[in-house]
Structures are given as structure tokens and as C-alpha cells.
Amino acid sequence: MNEAQYRAVCEICDRILLASDSTTERVAITWLHIVREHPIFLKRYEDLFEIARGAKAIVNSCLRIGRNKAAMIRQIGRSLFSDGEPWYGRTQLQSPIDILFISHLLNPSQSGKEDDFYYGGLPIEMAARGYSAVIALINHTGQSAGCLAGKWNESSVPRVILSSSIRFLEEIALRRRLKIESVRLKKLANTTHPELTRRVLTRASEESLANSSLTNLRIGSQIGALVAKLKPAAIVVTHEGHAWERMVFAAARCASPSTLCIAYQHSALFHLQHAIRRNLEQEYNPDQIMTAGAVSKAQLGSAPGLNGIPISVLGSNRSWAGNGADTNGKRQVNLKQLKGSNQSACLVLPEGINSECYHLFEFSQECAKVCPEIQFIWRLHPLVTFESLLARNTNLKDLPKNIILSQATLEEDIDRCRWALYRGTTAIVKAVGAGLRPIYLQLPGELSIDPLYEVKGWRVSVKTVEDFQGVTSCDLDGLLIDSDPEFSSAKRYCEDFFRPLNPKTLEVAIFS
């Protein structure tokens, strides 16, 4: 998919969401919210342009519908064995409270930990300042919410984990609402529309019956019930532009109109990131947006689609503060005089996505063959294991001697490297701030997913092994980064990417 096609689909999906006949069920359709230009997201839309014909088109549609129905049936069946509880955790919760944080449980190893994966120690700090807080977690682990929630029974900030199923009749009612919207969209598709719009409407009709759409409605229902119970002064929701976030804002307002809805932008914003940069109808929008750093504040502040929503910097637990930071939260980096140094290692940093690991690892394998003087350190995302990658890709079996699998911390890996080869990971921010040259791997015919797309000069982009060899050969001949103005500019940019968490920002927004 090229950029013009991407923008065209974004515009059509937004028009469908903002139409005068739009419903909550329509806004709940995950597929209509185009988050960003990552290949993983774009796969969902490629068949709008690579149009199958005849029997193949029928088979593709039937397979898609079949998968959606099978997932929906499994979910409805699961509800038959559910106790119907909307969440699990402490049975006695204070009401009203000051702040309800909406976060995520990604791995069972997170359970019982005081610091939240996304908000870090912010909820605990707010509690220490005298504010009552509760954290509601969306469970992505596949394990029992009841068992995991019990590990926080003694926590200073209560946690509740949303259940993966509610009562059978409630699940059926949500499914019926989506079915009605599916029929409505199908009728719209059959009226006169441009061809691409008709295809989008047809696909949206199918996707309304996807399990993700049901999940979004369920999360909205659960958060609505929790807000009605706790009556928080504010909710703080992790925010990337997903459909479930819009459901949470609408449900919270319905349950408690006085509750302030705050969206927390916690990760990188990419060049063509879309859904987070535009508003829908008022009930689905945040009252305020808080960002991870000054970079994303400026990026969102220039987005005309947000229509002046107040934006402030809350900070991030991924800031360098607390890790050799000065009083302003900027990490003190012992920059290496690389000229004449014997450091000639490249850190390979994939995202926690198998396909991204394969892209970077296979490319760096080829680079390792022609650059034997360079050591390549493969660093895996915590969600991925090398064994799982090897099971699906035997090309990774026989590695050159100058490729090693990291067993060290990110800081230790950064300290022994001169370059970082990357694509969509935000780990590159810390690497650049510590003095590494960022080398972005651009795949042929692909939209860029570089989180450092605004950095000029110090960052380089490569497409071939020869490109990579040219960059590293030039640097090996002599590179003095302490006096390099391009590096200094890139370092300042990365320091502003993730600022230290500032509880005062949240305090002022809610209580002033």
C-alpha cells in the first residue's frame, strides 16, 4: 500500500465513523480505526486494492466471515461457563475516588508488582500525595483474571482486572447490537458509492462481527460499570487511537458526566500515525491529552484534526530519569571518543513482532558475512524467544561467529556498541541518546515506520548490505561524536522524547 492509498482509506473510514447515522456499535469496529502505517496494521487493508476476483474473492470473504463467526461463537460459549463478574480484585473499593487509571496486563510476570507497566510509579505517587486511585487492567495474558488479581491484595493502590467474559445474556445483547450495525453497513454498501468506499463499507460490515468489536463493547460496558461504582474525578486511559479507548471515554461520560477523561499518549508517534491525530464525535474524545514527552506534544499540537484539545506533558517511566540522570531528568551519557576506538559492534533492535525480527536478523546475517570486523548483537524483545523464531525460520540456525545473542541489559548492550540497526522500536531512543549511530532498515516499497523520522543527519537509512557497509566503513575511518552538531541535535531530540513522569501535571489538570 502506498501513501496515497493509505490516506484515502483513512479518509473514508473517518467519514463512515463521523457520518450522521453513525452509532456506538460502528465506533466499536476496530477495523475502522486506522492506527498507523506499520505493515502489521496495513495487512488488514491490502485487499482493498489487491482485489481478488471470482471464486478467489468468494473464498477470501467466506474465510474471513467464518473466522469472525468462529471467534464470536467461542466467546459466547465462554460466557456460559463464566460467573458473570465484570472484574476481579478487591471486593471493597472506596467510592468516590480521585483517579481511575486504565492500563494493561501483558504478561503474568507483571502481576503483584507495585509499579505499573505503563504508568510506572505514578499511581503510587498520587496515593502518597493523598489522592485515592484504582488501576483497572485489561487482561492480555490468557490466564485467569481472578488468580492474577489476588496477587495485588496488599498493594497500596488497588487493582482490578477486567474479565474476558460477562454474563451470557449480556454477551448475546452486545452481539445482537453488532449484527444490526452489520446489516446497516451492508445496506449502505449496496447504495451508490465510489468503488473504494463501497469496498470499505462491505468490509466494515464483516468486521462489525469480529470478536474484537465485541471485546470493545464489552470493555466499554465494564468500565462504565466501574465508573458508576467508583465515581472517579478523572479517568486516565492509555491512548493510541484504538476503538476500545473511544468506548471507554463514551461509557465513562454516560456513567458519570462530571468525570474528566484524560488520554495518555505513552509511545512513539509515527509519521503517518492517524487515529490518535483526529477527533470523532465529542462523546468519544478525551477532554485532555497528556504525552510522554515534548516531542509528541509538539506532534499532536500541530494536528488539525484534534480541534484544540488541551495537550500537556505528563512524562514516561521510559525516561532516563533515575538512570544516571541529572536534576533535570537528562541522562548523563559518558560519550565515547569513537575515533580510533576498537568498539565496532552493532546492536540489532527488533520490535516484539516475529516478522520484524526476521527482517532485521536476516539482513544483519548478510551484513555479518561481508563485515567480519563488526560484531552484531541480537537483542530480543521480552515477548519473543529465539527458540520460537528458530522454529519458524531455519535461516537463523547457522550464525556467523560475529553474531551473538544478547544476555545483557539494554544499557550494557548500548555501552559496547557503536551502531544500532532498527526499524519500529522505541528502544532506539535510548541508544541514540547514549551515542550510537541509528541505522534504519527501509524495506522496498514500504511506508517508513521509523520513530525517529524527524531526526536529520545523524540518523541514516539503508536498503542494502552495501548501504550498511558504506555507513560503517565511513564511521570506522573516524567519527568524533562529542563535537558533531548532528549528534548533539539528535541527542537533544531523544532527551525530549520521553520526559520524567511529573505527578504535578496530573494534579493540576484534575484538581486545580
N, C-alpha and C positions, 0 to 999 in steps of 0.2 A: 504494500500500500504506500503510495507516495503522499507528500504533504497536502496536495490539493484534495485528494480523495479523503484523507483523514479529516481535514477541515470541513469538507462537505457533509460527511456523516455526523460530525459533531453538531453542525448547524441544524440538520434535520432532526436529530434526536432531541435537541433542546427545544425545537419548535413543537414537537409532539408533547414533550413534558409541560410546556408552557401554554398549550392550547386551551381555549376557553372551556372545553369539555374534559380537561384532564382531571384525574381522580387520585386519591391516595394510593389505590392499587397500581395505577400507572407509574407513579413516582417510586413505587416499591420494586419496579422491574430493574434488576441490576444491570442488564444489558444496555439500557437506555442512558446510563451514566458512564460516559467515556472518561476514564480517569486520566490516562496518559498514553504516550506513544510507545511504550515498551512492547517488544514483539509478543510477549505472553498475553497482553491485553488485545493486541491487534489481530491475533489469530481468530478472535470471535467475530471479526467483521470482514475478513478477507473474502469470504464467499459472496459478499455483496457485489464484488467486482469480478471475481473469478467465477463466473456464473456457470453452473452445471446445467446441462440440457437433457431433455428426455428422461430416460429411465434413471440416469445418474442423479438428476435433480430430485426425482421422487424418492429414491433410496436415501439420499442425504437428509431430506426433510423427515422421512419416516424414522430414520435412526435418531435424529435429534428429538423428535416428539416422543419416541419410545423411551429414550434415556430420561427425559423430563418426567414422563409418567411413572417410570420405574422408581425414580428417586422420590417422587411425591408419594407413591404407594408405600414405600419403605418408611417414610416419615409418618404417614398416617397410621401405619401398623405399629410403629414405635410408640405412638401416643396411647395405644390400647393397653400397653404394659407400664405406662407412666403413672406416677401418683398425682400428676397434675400440678405439682408445685411450680410456680413461675421462677423461683430461685431458691438457692440453698445457702446456708450460712447461719449467722447468729439469729436466733428467734426473737430476741429482744433488741430492737433498734430504737434509738432516740428519735423523737419527732416533735417539732420540726428540727431540721439540721441546717447547717450553713452551706455545705458544698457536697454534691454528689459527683464523684469522678467516674467516668465511663472508660474502662480500659479493657485489656485483653489478656487471657491466659493462653500462651502459645505452647508452653511445654510444662509437663508435670513438675519438672525441677524448679519452676518458679513458685510453686505452692509453699506457703509458710514463710516466704521471705518478706521482710518489712518494706523494703524499697520496691516500688512498682516498676515494671519493665519500661513503661513509657514516661511516667511522671517522676520516677526516682524517689527521692525523699520528700518531695513537695507536700503530699498529703500529711505526712508525719509532722513536717514543719508547721503546716497550717494548724494542726491539732495542738502543737506546742504553743502556738500563739493564742490559743483559747477558742479556736473555731472547731465546730463539730463537723466531721467528714465521714463519708462512707465511700468505698470503692466498689462499683459493680463491674464484674468481669464477664466478658463474652468468652465462652469456653471453646477453644480450637483444638483441644488435646485429644478428643475422642474418648476420654476417660470419665468416670462418674463424677459429676459436679458435687454430689453430696460428700464423697470421700475427700475430694480435694479441698472443699471449703472448710472442713473440720480442722485443717492444719493452721488456720488463722484464728482459732477460737480465742487465743490470748493476745492477739495483735492490738496495738494501741489505736489503730484505725480499722474498724470493722470492714470485712469483705463479704460480698455475696456473689455467687456465681450463677449466672442465668442458666436455667435448664434448657436442654436441647429439644424438649417437647413439652407441650402443655396439654390440657385435657382434650380428650378425643373430639368432643363436640365443638370445642373452640378451634381445633385444628381444621375440622371439616368446614366450619364457618369461614375461616380465612381462605381455605381452598376454593370455596364457592364464590367468594368475592373476586378472586383472581380469575376464575373461569368466566365470570360475567365480563370482566375487563378484556379477556382474551377474545371473546365474541365481538365486543365493541370494536376492538382494534382490527379484527379481521374484516368487519363491515367497512371500516374506513379504508382499508387497503383495497377493497373492491370498487371504491368510487374512483372518480377521475383524479389521478395524481401523476406527477412526473415519475418515470420508471424507478429511479433510485428511492424516492420517497415511498413508493408502493412496496418495494422490497424491504425497506426498513420497517414499515408498518406490519408487513406479513411476519417478519422475523420477531418483532416485538410481541405480536400475538402469541407466537410459540413460546417465547421466553417468559411471558407472564405466568406460564405454568411450570417454570423451572423451580427447583427446590430452593434456590437462592432467593427468589421473590417471596416464597412462603416464609423463609427464615427472616427476611427483612421485616415483614409484617409482624411476625412473632416477637422479634426484638422490640419493635415499637410498642406492642401490647405490654410486654414485660416491663419495659422502662416506664411506660405510662402508669402502670400499677404501682411501681416502686416510688415514682414521684408523688403519686397521690397519697401514699403511705407516709413518706418521709418529709414531704413539703419543703424541699430544699430552697434556699435563697437563690442558688445557682447550680447548674449542671455544667461540667466541663467534659467535652467529648473529643476524643482523638478524631482528627479531620483530614481526609484526603479527597473527599468528594464522592464517597460511596453512597449508594441508595439507603443503606441502613442508617447512616448518620442523619439523613433527611427525615426518616421515620422517627428517630429519637427526638429531634427538635419539635416535630409536629405533635408527638404524643405527650411530651413534657408540657408544652403550652396548653394542650387540651386538659391535662390533669391539674395543672397549676399555672394559670395565666401570668402570675406575678414572678414566676421563676425565670431568672436570667439564663439565656442559652449561650454558652461560650464554646467556640470551636478552637481546638488546639492543633495547629499545623505543626507536626512533630518531625517530619522527614524532609528530604530534599524536594525542591520543585524543579521539574524538568522543563526544557524549552517549550514544548507543546502541551504541557500538563493542562488539562481542560476543566474538568468538573469542579475543581476547587476554586477556579477563577471566575465562576459565574453564579448568579443567584437564580433561584426558582421563585415560586410564589412565597410571600412573606412567611407563612407558617412553617416552611421547610428550611428557612435560612437561620443562621446564627445571629444573635444580637451583636456579638463581638467576635473577632478573630484574634487569637494570640499565637505568635510564631516562635519557632525555635531559635531564631537569630535575626540580625539586622538585614542579612541578605534576603531572606524570604519575606520579611516585612516590606522591603522595597519592591520585590517582585509582585507581591499581592497588591501593594498600594498603587501600582501602575495598571492594575487590571480593571478596565472599564466595566466589565460585567458584574463587579461587586457593588456598584452603585453607592460607594461611600460608606460601607460598613466600617466601623472603627477597628483599627488594627494596632496592636502593641506587641512588644517583645516580651515573652514570658521566659524564654530560655529553654535549655535542654539538659537532661542528665548525660548527654553525649558531649557536653562541653569539656574543654581541657581543664576547667577549674578543679582543684583538688588533686591534680596530677602534675605536680611541679608547676603550679600556676602562680602568677604574681597576684597582687591585691586587686587587680582589675579583671582577674579571671583569664588572663592570657598566658598560655603555657610558655615557660622559659625553655626554648629549644637550644641545645648546645650544637649550633650549626657546624657541619663538618667542612673543613677546607678540602674540597674534593680533588683539587689539582694535585696530581702526584700520589693520591691515596691509593691503597691497594683494595679498597672496597669496590667490588664490581659484581654486586648481586642485584637481582631484580625480584621484587615482591609481586606475586601474581594474586590479585584480589577479585575473585568472582562473587556474585550475589549468591544467596541461598536457593538457587534455581538450577536444576540439573543441566538444562540446555546451556545456561550461561557458563557453568563450569566447563562443559565440553568445548565451547568456543574458545575460552581463554587457555585451557590446558592444552588442547591440541595445537593452537597457534604457538604457545610457548615451547612445546615439544620441538616444533620445527625450528624455532629460533635457537633452541639449545644446541641443535645439531650444527648450525653454522656459526654459533658464538660460543665455542667451548670455554673461552676465558671468562664467561659470565655464569654465575650460579643463579638458578631460578628456584625461588622458594614458593611453593604452592601452599597457600593458606586457605583452608576451607571455612565456610560459614558454619556456625554451630548447628544449624539444622541439617547439614549434609555430612555424610561419611564417605571416605574414599572407597570403602567396600561396596557401598550402594552404587557409586559411579562406575566402578570397575565391572560390576555385574551386568551393566547395560552397555558398556563401551570397552571392549577389549583392547582398543587402541592405546589405552592408558596403562597397559600391562608392563611393557618393557620400556623402562625410562632410562634416558641417558644419565651418566654419573653426575652431571651438573644440575640435576633436578632433585630437590629434596622436599619431603612433606613436612610442613611445619608442626612442631610440637610446642612451640614457644608462645608467649603472649604477643599481642599485636605490637606493643611497644618494643619488645625485644626484636621482633622481625623488622620493624621500621628502622631500628638503630643499626642493623647490619646491612642495610640495602642503600642503593643509590637511585634506583628507579622503581616505579610501581606501575605495573600493567593492569588495566582495569577496564570496566565498561559502566555498569549502572550502580555500583556500590558507593555508599556514602563514607565507607572506611577510607576512601581516598582523601577525604578532607583532613583527617589527622596525619596521614602520610605526607601530604604536601606541606602542611604546617611545620612538620619536622625536618623538611629539607629535601624530600625526594622529588625527582622529576616525574610528573604524571604522564603516562603514555596510554592514550585511549585507543582501543581497538575498534575501528569502524568496519562493519561488515558491508559487503557490496549491496547496493540497492536498498539500504535500510535507513530509516529515520534515526538520528542520533539519540542515544539515551545517556549522554554524558552529563552528570550532575554539576560538573564544573564548566558548563558551556559558556559561561560569561568570562572565564579566565582566559586572557590572551597572552601569547608569548611563551610563558614558562610551560604551559601545557602543550603537548604535541599529540597529533593524531596520526595513526599508522593504519595502513590497509594490507601491507605485505611484509614478509620476513625481511625483504631488502630495505623497506622503510625503517623497520625496527633496528636493523643492523647499522643503518646510516646515522640514526639518532644516538645510539650508544657509542659508536665509534667516535663521533664528534665529541661526546662528553668525556670519553676516556682520554682524549687528547688534551683535555684541560678544561676544568669548569670550577670557577671560584664563586660560589653562590652568595657568600657574605656581601659581596659588592655588586651583585646582579640586580638591577632595578626590577626586572621582570619577576624574579623570585620574591623580592620584597613586596611587590604588589599582590602576588598570588598568596603569600603568607598572610597579609592583612585580610584578604578576602576570606580565607579559611578560618581565621580567628573570629570573623563576624558571622560565619555560617551557623555555628552552634554557640550561643551565649550561655553563661551560667544561669541556672534557674533562679528566678527572682520572686519570692513569695509576695513581696510588696506590690508587684504588678497585679497579682490576683486580688490581693486585699483591697487595693484602691478601686479596682473595677467593680467589685461586688458590694463593698460596704461604704464607699465614700458618697 
